[in-house]
Amino acid sequence: MPARPTDLIHHRYVPPAGFEALQPGVFKASTVLFPNVAALRARDWKHKDGYTYGLHGTPTTFLLEERIATLEGARHCLLVPSGLAAISAVNCALLAAGDEVLLPDNVYGPSKALAEGELARWGVSHQRYDPMKPADLERRIGPKTRLVWLEAPGSVTMEFPPLAQLAQVCRQRGITSALDNTWGAGLAFNGFDLGTGGRVAPGSGADIVVHALTKYPSGGGDVLMGSIATRDDALHIKLKLSHMRMGWGVGANDTESVLRSLPSLELRYRAQDASARALARWLQARPEVAQVLHPALEGSPGHEHWRALCGDDGLAAGLFSVVFHERHEPAQVDAFCDALRLFRLGYSWGGPVSLAVPYDIPSMRSAQLGTWPYRGVLVRLAIGLEDTADLQADLEQALRALG
Ligand SMILES: *Cc1c(COP(=O)(O)O)cnc(C)c1O
């Protein structure tokens, strides 16, 4: 089961003796002092029974790690300076020269850039697979495959894959799987316990769940942070050792911002979901729009997979894309984007302000896989916390600029 807001709000926190408040402290330190040399030698930074150095954790970062682990249904969690750093940290910890990593064709773009850049330079090869076809993933797993990335739905194009089947392929072949769970935010489904038809199969999901806390957990558009959650002790230690050696840490103030936003996570997620669905349905009926890509909408690619995993009245993030009719030239779609007033142009999502970005999808896809069937230009819309009616009016006036 996904985490409940009560679990995040009434999460264990032991305030300093004599200071009975619910709000956690913001502890800042590089140096942590030891009472004597014996204590200095005895303290093991790998476990959370003590503090050794600011980079290895403070009471503030340990608390957020524990709360994100609760949110994701994990046992362990590591914090890193961005969502992308969570992806690179997993690759760094688990891959070596000669290994291969598999990425869904609609993977978060910079993850692909990392595979084509640093990973290639370090002798790690990659292949892209069609995430809608578990048989395609299975076919590509070879003797060099060490890691499979999963993402649901795909970045920007929003196809919802048969996630439980993809994870099962990895499990059967003994390959570690890592899920980018930013969209689901630990609320729409649990990345470790997938299932179908409303039945959850414990342990059937990914081995590692990463989350761009930059998005919904921050909720303010003012923090960059990522998390890496695991259930397996040995896997966690492997990740933690690499995390330590690479010197990844997060700031206390940023950590506190996320701690402050977590209690309202589910409220915001539900509100942005409801607003996005209303706008997506409205856009679906507009003559300018060829296809709305929103996993909770019937007729959207992978809708049946979303329904099987998240349930008939399941949750979805407040994020969707529209493909315009091909009669609207790219320049006209740019004019639509430029005409938006409440929607601002910019990357990221999960904050209070609605955002729009046009994408050139064919340039992002593998031509051989042929996973992109549309001809028109795609615009991704991230719905914020404004009034839905105001957002609809903004879209309506901007559609006039399409010509
Ligand atoms: C935003 C995002 C990331 C990266 O997060 P940053 O904190 O911006 O680096 C990774 N994966 C997905 C799916 C995202 O949407």
The ligand as a Tripos MOL2 file, in Angstrom:
@<TRIPOS>MOLECULE
LIG
   15    15     1     0     0
SMALL
NO_CHARGES

@<TRIPOS>ATOM
      1 C1         12.8220   16.0920  -12.5350 C.3       1 LIG1
      2 C2         13.0510   14.6660  -12.7000 C.ar      1 LIG1
      3 C3         14.2950   14.1130  -12.3870 C.ar      1 LIG1
      4 C4         15.4870   14.9570  -11.9580 C.3       1 LIG1
      5 O1         15.2850   15.7230  -10.8500 O.3       1 LIG1
      6 P1         16.2030   17.0090  -10.5960 P.3       1 LIG1
      7 O2         16.1050   17.2320   -9.1490 O.co2     1 LIG1
      8 O3         15.6260   18.1120  -11.4350 O.co2     1 LIG1
      9 O4         17.5900   16.6440  -11.0320 O.co2     1 LIG1
     10 C5         14.4440   12.7590  -12.5270 C.ar      1 LIG1
     11 N1         13.4390   11.9810  -12.9580 N.ar      1 LIG1
     12 C6         12.2450   12.4800  -13.2660 C.ar      1 LIG1
     13 C7         11.1700   11.5560  -13.7240 C.3       1 LIG1
     14 C8         12.0080   13.8350  -13.1590 C.ar      1 LIG1
     15 O5         10.8240   14.3230  -13.4980 O.3       1 LIG1
@<TRIPOS>BOND
     1     1     2 1
     2     2     3 ar
     3     2    14 ar
     4     3     4 1
     5     3    10 ar
     6     4     5 1
     7     5     6 1
     8     6     7 2
     9     6     8 1
    10     6     9 1
    11    10    11 ar
    12    11    12 ar
    13    12    13 1
    14    12    14 ar
    15    14    15 1
@<TRIPOS>SUBSTRUCTURE
     1 LIG1         1 GROUP 0 **** ****
